[in-house]
Amino acid sequence: MTEVARPSEGAGVGGAGTTGADAGGPRGGEALPLDLDAAMEDAAAAPHRAGAPGPGVRRARAWLSRAVEPGCIDFWRFVDEVGPVDAVRLVRGRRASPRIRGLVASRVDQDLSLADLRRAERCGARLVVPEDDEWPGPRLHALTVAVADEPVEPAHQTERTKALVPPVALWVRGPGRLDELVERSVAMVGSRASTAYGEHVAGEMAHHLGERGWTVVSGGAYGIDAAAHRGALAAGGPTIGVLACGVDRVYPAGHEALFARIAETGLLVSEWPPGAAPHKHRFLVRNRLIAALTRGTVVVEASSRSGAQATAKRAHGLGRGVLVVPGPVTSAMSVGCHELLRGEELGARLVASAAHVVEAVGRLGEDLAEPPDHPADARDGLSDVAVRVLDACPVRTGASPERLAMVAGCDVLDVLKVLPALELAELVEWTGTGWRLTPPPGKRTPAR
């Protein structure tokens, strides 16, 4: 490795050299040149240890995360084939294929990798890469499987905003380990213009999931997303916000306090480097991450055209469960939910509680929802004759067995057989002149 001196105070990114902590971000450990190309040459010559990538690998992926917008099939395949360090070297040296050079385009000469890593460190964030032990490989493997089925010809590939492509790296802000928090996680998404009903259901469901130790993953938006995050936080459970901008930015601006709470106990995650703006197309791209990082996606409220429906479709494409909360048939905010339930292509399941969700995505045969309570009724278990005799009994005046037999349509002997059992069950009583229904407590009237 090339030996470099520590830069003098105030040296910028374009200075002569830097320490490993500056070059590789919070996890850097050895000296690297400030010049990106020189750093990649040194990284290519350095030995690689599984689970402990050097600062060169991390810096390479930091550069790649800005070089091309996430979700590009060909670019991910290129990085996966040659590795992150060689990918940077080939692109920067104009030796990559015309297709790859065209994807990078004008960003080829831009290098903000050190600035991004430093900015992440200042806000308590870090760059998690596939070479890290913290990388959620098992959860993201479905994306790798899905992208393998994409055609080689770009014209026939799924468009970038819908393609199921693994991320090149993830910027993560918060104390939790990403791989551990997503191991038992559920996505909860829905409309931004949510109703009081939807927010109540989302908050309560997320709260109960948090109490059960499940991580609630959502997008940090207004409406259902915010209700889900707050419900999990109120239960002291972990929650993850998957953002369409840098983890150091608050969007929407009104969620500054919410994002701060998430970053204290859970995680904020993004494919885009610190400072990245929340462009509209980025919300569509990040939906696949919400679906991929979790075991299933719960749609609480969704209009006829919504991002929540798009996330549900991504979840289905990844083999994840699609779970839907029904709403009032008169609500425009539940039209999308009902369409998901009526359609057969996604195999959506109706859920009405956290127990239903856990049963759908939890361990087979173990995480089962308790059957709903059915209030006991004194009529339960009565024979047909007993039910008919009970229905024949008057409310106020007593009736003779003969009269009851006539109304019930049975023999007097049958009436005499069932009356003692009905009396023991306190369903009927003798008035002195006949039989009547036992009045409810506090409403007893004198027998006539």
C-alpha positions as CSV (number, residue, x, y, z in Angstrom):
1,M,0.0,0.0,0.0
2,T,1.2,3.5,-0.8
3,E,2.3,5.3,2.4
4,V,0.7,8.8,2.7
5,A,1.2,11.5,5.3
6,R,-1.7,12.9,7.4
7,P,-2.9,16.1,5.8
8,S,-2.4,19.4,7.5
9,E,-5.3,21.0,9.3
10,G,-8.0,22.3,6.9
11,A,-6.9,20.0,4.0
12,G,-10.0,19.2,1.9
13,V,-11.0,16.2,-0.1
14,G,-8.6,17.1,-2.8
15,G,-5.6,17.2,-0.5
16,A,-2.6,15.0,-0.6
17,G,-3.6,12.2,1.8
18,T,-5.7,11.2,4.8
19,T,-6.0,8.7,7.6
20,G,-7.9,5.5,7.3
21,A,-10.8,6.8,9.5
22,D,-11.3,9.6,7.0
23,A,-10.9,7.5,4.0
24,G,-13.1,4.7,4.9
25,G,-15.7,6.3,7.2
26,P,-16.5,5.0,10.7
27,R,-15.2,1.6,9.9
28,G,-12.0,2.5,8.2
29,G,-8.8,1.3,9.8
30,E,-5.9,1.8,7.5
31,A,-4.5,4.7,5.5
32,L,-5.7,5.3,2.0
33,P,-4.9,8.1,-0.5
34,L,-7.5,10.8,-0.8
35,D,-7.3,10.3,-4.6
36,L,-10.0,7.8,-5.4
37,D,-8.2,6.1,-8.3
38,A,-5.0,5.7,-6.2
39,A,-7.1,4.4,-3.3
40,M,-8.7,1.8,-5.6
41,E,-5.3,0.6,-6.9
42,D,-4.2,0.1,-3.3
43,A,-7.5,-1.7,-2.4
44,A,-7.1,-4.0,-5.4
45,A,-3.7,-5.1,-4.2
46,A,-4.8,-5.5,-0.5
47,P,-5.9,-8.9,0.8
48,H,-9.6,-9.3,1.4
49,R,-11.1,-10.9,4.6
50,A,-14.6,-12.2,4.6
51,G,-16.9,-10.2,6.9
52,A,-14.3,-7.5,7.3
53,P,-14.0,-5.4,4.2
54,G,-11.2,-2.9,4.1
55,P,-11.8,0.9,3.7
56,G,-11.1,0.6,0.0
57,V,-14.1,-1.7,-0.5
58,R,-16.3,0.5,1.6
59,R,-15.2,3.6,-0.3
60,A,-15.7,1.9,-3.6
61,R,-19.3,1.1,-2.7
62,A,-19.8,4.6,-1.4
63,W,-18.8,5.9,-4.8
64,L,-21.0,3.3,-6.6
65,S,-24.0,4.3,-4.6
66,R,-23.8,7.8,-6.1
67,A,-22.6,6.8,-9.6
68,V,-25.8,5.2,-10.8
69,E,-29.4,5.4,-9.6
70,P,-30.4,2.3,-7.7
71,G,-32.5,-0.4,-9.4
72,C,-30.4,-0.6,-12.6
73,I,-30.2,-4.3,-13.6
74,D,-27.1,-4.1,-15.8
75,F,-25.1,-2.0,-13.3
76,W,-25.8,-4.3,-10.4
77,R,-24.8,-7.3,-12.6
78,F,-21.6,-5.5,-13.5
79,V,-20.6,-4.8,-9.9
80,D,-21.5,-8.3,-8.8
81,E,-19.4,-9.8,-11.6
82,V,-16.2,-7.8,-11.2
83,G,-16.5,-6.7,-7.6
84,P,-16.8,-3.1,-6.2
85,V,-13.2,-2.1,-6.4
86,D,-12.6,-3.3,-10.0
87,A,-16.0,-1.8,-11.0
88,V,-14.8,1.7,-9.9
89,R,-11.4,1.2,-11.6
90,L,-13.0,0.0,-14.9
91,V,-15.6,2.8,-14.9
92,R,-13.1,5.6,-13.9
93,G,-10.6,4.3,-16.4
94,R,-13.1,4.3,-19.3
95,R,-12.6,0.5,-19.7
96,A,-16.1,-0.6,-18.8
97,S,-18.6,-1.5,-21.6
98,P,-20.3,1.4,-23.4
99,R,-23.6,0.3,-21.7
100,I,-22.1,0.8,-18.2
101,R,-20.3,4.0,-19.2
102,G,-23.6,5.3,-20.5
103,L,-25.3,4.5,-17.2
104,V,-22.7,6.4,-15.2
105,A,-22.5,9.2,-17.8
106,S,-21.5,12.6,-16.4
107,R,-21.0,11.3,-12.8
108,V,-17.9,9.4,-13.9
109,D,-15.5,12.2,-12.8
110,Q,-17.4,13.1,-9.7
111,D,-16.0,11.8,-6.4
112,L,-17.9,12.6,-3.2
113,S,-17.2,9.3,-1.6
114,L,-15.1,10.7,1.2
115,A,-17.5,13.6,1.8
116,D,-20.4,11.1,1.9
117,L,-18.7,8.9,4.4
118,R,-17.7,11.9,6.6
119,R,-21.2,13.3,6.4
120,A,-22.6,10.0,7.4
121,E,-20.3,9.8,10.4
122,R,-21.3,13.2,11.6
123,C,-24.9,12.2,11.8
124,G,-24.3,8.9,13.4
125,A,-24.7,6.8,10.2
126,R,-22.6,4.2,8.5
127,L,-22.4,2.4,5.2
128,V,-23.3,-1.2,5.4
129,V,-22.0,-3.2,2.4
130,P,-22.5,-6.8,1.2
131,E,-19.0,-7.7,2.5
132,D,-20.1,-6.9,6.1
133,D,-21.4,-9.4,8.6
134,E,-24.2,-6.9,9.2
135,W,-25.5,-7.2,5.6
136,P,-29.0,-8.7,5.6
137,G,-28.1,-11.3,3.0
138,P,-30.8,-13.9,3.7
139,R,-33.5,-11.3,3.5
140,L,-32.2,-9.7,0.3
141,H,-31.4,-13.0,-1.4
142,A,-34.9,-13.0,-3.0
143,L,-33.8,-9.9,-5.0
144,T,-30.8,-11.8,-6.2
145,V,-33.0,-14.6,-7.4
146,A,-35.4,-12.3,-9.0
147,V,-32.8,-10.3,-11.0
148,A,-31.3,-13.6,-12.3
149,D,-34.5,-14.0,-14.3
150,E,-34.2,-10.7,-16.1
151,P,-33.3,-10.8,-19.8
152,V,-29.8,-9.8,-20.9
153,E,-31.1,-7.4,-23.5
154,P,-31.9,-4.0,-21.8
155,A,-34.9,-3.4,-24.1
156,H,-36.7,-6.4,-22.6
157,Q,-35.8,-5.8,-19.0
158,T,-38.2,-4.5,-16.3
159,E,-38.0,-0.7,-16.0
160,R,-35.8,0.6,-13.2
161,T,-38.6,1.8,-10.9
162,K,-40.2,-1.7,-10.9
163,A,-37.2,-4.0,-11.2
164,L,-36.3,-6.3,-8.3
165,V,-32.6,-5.6,-8.0
166,P,-30.4,-5.9,-4.9
167,P,-28.9,-2.7,-3.5
168,V,-25.2,-2.0,-4.1
169,A,-24.9,-0.7,-0.5
170,L,-27.1,0.7,2.3
171,W,-26.6,3.8,4.3
172,V,-27.8,3.1,7.8
173,R,-28.4,5.4,10.7
174,G,-29.2,4.1,14.2
175,P,-27.8,1.8,16.9
176,G,-29.4,-1.5,15.9
177,R,-27.8,-4.2,13.6
178,L,-29.6,-4.2,10.3
179,D,-29.4,-8.0,9.9
180,E,-30.8,-8.7,13.3
181,L,-33.7,-6.2,13.2
182,V,-35.0,-7.4,9.8
183,E,-34.9,-11.1,10.8
184,R,-38.3,-10.8,12.3
185,S,-39.9,-7.9,10.5
186,V,-43.1,-6.9,8.9
187,A,-43.7,-4.0,6.5
188,M,-46.7,-1.8,7.1
189,V,-47.7,0.6,4.3
190,G,-50.7,2.6,3.3
191,S,-52.1,5.9,2.1
192,R,-50.6,9.3,3.0
193,A,-54.1,10.8,3.0
194,S,-55.2,8.2,5.6
195,T,-58.4,8.3,7.7
196,A,-58.7,8.2,11.5
197,Y,-59.8,4.5,11.1
198,G,-56.7,3.6,9.1
199,E,-54.3,5.4,11.5
200,H,-55.9,3.8,14.5
201,V,-55.7,0.3,13.0
202,A,-52.1,0.8,11.8
203,G,-51.0,2.2,15.2
204,E,-52.6,-0.5,17.2
205,M,-51.4,-3.3,15.0
206,A,-47.8,-2.0,15.0
207,H,-48.0,-1.6,18.8
208,H,-49.0,-5.2,19.3
209,L,-46.3,-6.3,16.8
210,G,-43.7,-4.4,18.7
211,E,-44.9,-6.0,22.0
212,R,-44.3,-9.4,20.4
213,G,-40.8,-8.4,19.4
214,W,-41.4,-7.9,15.7
215,T,-39.7,-5.0,13.8
216,V,-42.2,-2.7,11.9
217,V,-40.7,-1.4,8.6
218,S,-42.3,1.5,6.8
219,G,-41.4,4.5,4.6
220,G,-41.6,7.4,7.1
221,A,-44.3,9.2,5.1
222,Y,-47.4,11.0,6.5
223,G,-50.5,8.9,7.2
224,I,-50.2,5.1,7.7
225,D,-46.4,5.0,7.6
226,A,-46.2,7.5,10.5
227,A,-48.9,5.7,12.5
228,A,-47.1,2.4,12.1
229,H,-43.7,3.9,13.3
230,R,-45.4,5.6,16.2
231,G,-47.3,2.5,17.3
232,A,-44.1,0.4,17.3
233,L,-42.2,3.1,19.2
234,A,-45.0,3.4,21.8
235,A,-44.6,-0.3,22.5
236,G,-40.8,0.0,22.9
237,G,-40.4,-2.1,19.8
238,P,-37.9,-1.6,17.0
239,T,-38.9,0.2,13.8
240,I,-37.1,0.9,10.6
241,G,-37.7,3.8,8.2
242,V,-36.7,3.1,4.6
243,L,-36.1,6.4,3.0
244,A,-36.1,7.8,-0.6
245,C,-33.4,10.4,0.4
246,G,-30.3,10.6,2.5
247,V,-30.5,9.4,6.1
248,D,-29.4,12.8,7.2
249,R,-32.4,14.5,5.6
250,V,-35.9,14.7,7.0
251,Y,-38.7,14.2,4.5
252,P,-41.4,15.1,5.1
253,A,-40.1,18.0,7.1
254,G,-42.8,17.6,9.7
255,H,-41.3,14.3,10.8
256,E,-38.1,15.6,12.3
257,A,-39.0,14.5,15.8
258,L,-40.3,11.1,14.6
259,F,-37.1,10.4,12.6
260,A,-35.0,11.4,15.6
261,R,-36.8,8.8,17.7
262,I,-36.5,6.1,15.1
263,A,-32.7,6.8,14.8
264,E,-32.4,6.6,18.6
265,T,-33.8,3.1,19.0
266,G,-34.3,1.6,15.5
267,L,-32.8,2.4,12.1
268,L,-33.1,4.8,9.1
269,V,-32.1,3.1,5.9
270,S,-31.4,4.4,2.4
271,E,-29.7,3.4,-0.8
272,W,-28.9,7.0,-1.5
273,P,-25.9,8.8,0.1
274,P,-26.3,11.5,2.7
275,G,-27.7,14.7,1.4
276,A,-29.6,13.0,-1.5
277,A,-32.9,14.7,-2.3
278,P,-36.2,12.8,-2.2
279,H,-37.0,12.8,-5.9
280,K,-40.3,11.3,-6.9
281,H,-38.9,8.3,-8.8
282,R,-36.9,7.3,-5.8
283,F,-40.0,6.5,-3.8
284,L,-41.0,4.0,-6.4
285,V,-37.5,2.4,-6.4
286,R,-37.3,2.1,-2.6
287,N,-40.6,0.2,-2.4
288,R,-38.8,-3.0,-3.4
289,L,-36.5,-2.6,-0.3
290,I,-39.4,-2.3,2.1
291,A,-40.9,-5.5,0.6
292,A,-37.5,-7.4,0.5
293,L,-36.3,-6.6,4.0
294,T,-39.4,-8.1,5.6
295,R,-41.3,-11.3,5.8
296,G,-44.6,-9.8,4.6
297,T,-46.3,-6.6,3.7
298,V,-49.4,-5.3,5.4
299,V,-51.5,-2.8,3.5
300,V,-53.7,-0.9,5.8
301,E,-55.3,1.7,3.5
302,A,-54.7,2.2,-0.2
303,S,-56.5,4.2,-2.8
304,S,-57.1,2.8,-6.3
305,R,-53.7,4.1,-7.4
306,S,-51.1,4.0,-4.6
307,G,-47.5,3.3,-3.7
308,A,-48.8,0.8,-1.1
309,Q,-50.3,-1.4,-3.9
310,A,-46.9,-1.2,-5.7
311,T,-45.1,-2.4,-2.6
312,A,-47.6,-5.2,-2.3
313,K,-46.8,-6.3,-5.8
314,R,-43.1,-6.2,-5.1
315,A,-43.7,-8.3,-2.1
316,H,-45.6,-10.9,-4.1
317,G,-42.8,-10.9,-6.8
318,L,-40.3,-11.8,-4.0
319,G,-42.4,-14.6,-2.6
320,R,-43.4,-12.6,0.5
321,G,-46.9,-12.6,2.0
322,V,-49.3,-9.8,1.0
323,L,-51.6,-9.0,4.0
324,V,-54.5,-6.6,3.7
325,V,-56.7,-4.8,6.3
326,P,-60.2,-4.3,5.0
327,G,-61.9,-0.9,5.4
328,P,-65.4,0.6,5.0
329,V,-66.8,-0.1,1.5
330,T,-67.7,3.6,1.3
331,S,-64.1,4.8,1.9
332,A,-62.1,5.8,-1.2
333,M,-58.9,5.1,0.9
334,S,-59.8,1.4,1.1
335,V,-60.6,0.8,-2.6
336,G,-57.1,-0.5,-3.3
337,C,-57.2,-2.8,-0.3
338,H,-60.4,-4.4,-1.5
339,E,-59.1,-4.7,-5.0
340,L,-56.1,-6.6,-3.6
341,L,-58.4,-8.9,-1.7
342,R,-60.7,-9.5,-4.6
343,G,-57.9,-10.2,-7.0
344,E,-56.3,-13.7,-7.0
345,E,-53.0,-12.9,-8.6
346,L,-51.3,-11.7,-5.4
347,G,-52.9,-14.3,-3.1
348,A,-53.6,-11.5,-0.6
349,R,-54.9,-12.5,2.9
350,L,-57.2,-10.6,5.1
351,V,-55.8,-9.6,8.5
352,A,-57.5,-7.8,11.3
353,S,-55.0,-8.0,14.1
354,A,-51.3,-8.4,14.9
355,A,-52.0,-12.0,15.7
356,H,-53.3,-12.6,12.2
357,V,-50.1,-11.0,10.8
358,V,-47.8,-13.1,12.9
359,E,-49.7,-16.2,12.0
360,A,-49.2,-15.4,8.3
361,V,-45.5,-14.6,8.4
362,G,-44.3,-16.4,11.6
363,R,-43.1,-20.0,12.2
364,L,-45.4,-22.6,10.7
365,G,-47.5,-24.3,13.3
366,E,-46.2,-22.1,16.2
367,D,-47.2,-18.5,15.7
368,L,-50.9,-19.2,15.5
369,A,-53.6,-16.7,16.2
370,E,-56.0,-17.5,19.0
371,P,-59.6,-18.1,17.7
372,P,-62.0,-15.3,18.4
373,D,-63.9,-15.4,21.6
374,H,-67.6,-16.4,21.2
375,P,-69.7,-15.3,24.2
376,A,-71.5,-18.3,25.7
377,D,-75.3,-18.4,25.4
378,A,-77.6,-20.4,27.6
379,R,-79.3,-21.7,24.4
380,D,-76.1,-23.4,23.3
381,G,-76.5,-27.2,23.4
382,L,-80.3,-27.2,23.7
383,S,-82.2,-29.8,21.7
384,D,-84.6,-28.8,18.9
385,V,-87.6,-29.5,21.1
386,A,-86.2,-27.5,24.0
387,V,-85.5,-24.5,21.7
388,R,-89.1,-24.6,20.4
389,V,-90.6,-24.9,23.8
390,L,-88.4,-22.0,25.0
391,D,-89.5,-19.9,22.0
392,A,-93.2,-20.7,22.9
393,C,-92.9,-19.5,26.5
394,P,-94.5,-16.0,27.0
395,V,-92.6,-13.2,28.5
396,R,-95.0,-12.0,31.2
397,T,-98.0,-14.4,31.8
398,G,-97.5,-18.1,32.5
399,A,-98.7,-20.7,29.9
400,S,-99.7,-24.3,30.6
401,P,-97.8,-27.2,29.2
402,E,-100.7,-27.9,26.8
403,R,-100.6,-24.4,25.5
404,L,-96.8,-24.6,25.0
405,A,-97.1,-27.9,23.2
406,M,-99.6,-26.4,20.8
407,V,-97.4,-23.3,20.1
408,A,-94.2,-25.4,19.8
409,G,-95.8,-28.1,17.7
410,C,-94.9,-31.1,19.9
411,D,-96.4,-33.5,22.4
412,V,-97.3,-32.4,25.9
413,L,-95.0,-35.2,27.1
414,D,-92.1,-33.7,25.3
415,V,-92.8,-30.3,26.9
416,L,-92.9,-31.9,30.3
417,K,-89.5,-33.6,29.7
418,V,-87.6,-30.4,28.7
419,L,-89.2,-27.9,31.2
420,P,-87.2,-29.1,34.2
421,A,-83.9,-28.7,32.4
422,L,-84.9,-25.2,31.1
423,E,-85.8,-24.3,34.7
424,L,-82.4,-25.4,36.0
425,A,-80.8,-23.3,33.4
426,E,-82.8,-20.4,34.6
427,L,-84.4,-19.9,31.2
428,V,-88.0,-20.4,32.4
429,E,-89.8,-20.2,35.6
430,W,-93.1,-21.4,37.1
431,T,-95.6,-18.6,38.0
432,G,-98.0,-20.8,39.9
433,T,-100.4,-20.9,37.0
434,G,-98.0,-21.6,34.1
435,W,-94.6,-21.2,32.6
436,R,-92.9,-18.1,31.3
437,L,-89.4,-16.9,30.3
438,T,-87.2,-15.9,33.3
439,P,-86.9,-12.1,33.3
440,P,-83.5,-10.6,33.1
441,P,-82.0,-9.6,36.5
442,G,-83.4,-6.3,37.8
443,K,-86.5,-6.6,35.5
444,R,-88.5,-9.2,37.3
445,T,-92.3,-8.5,37.3
446,P,-94.9,-10.1,39.6
447,A,-96.2,-13.3,38.2
448,R,-99.8,-13.2,37.0
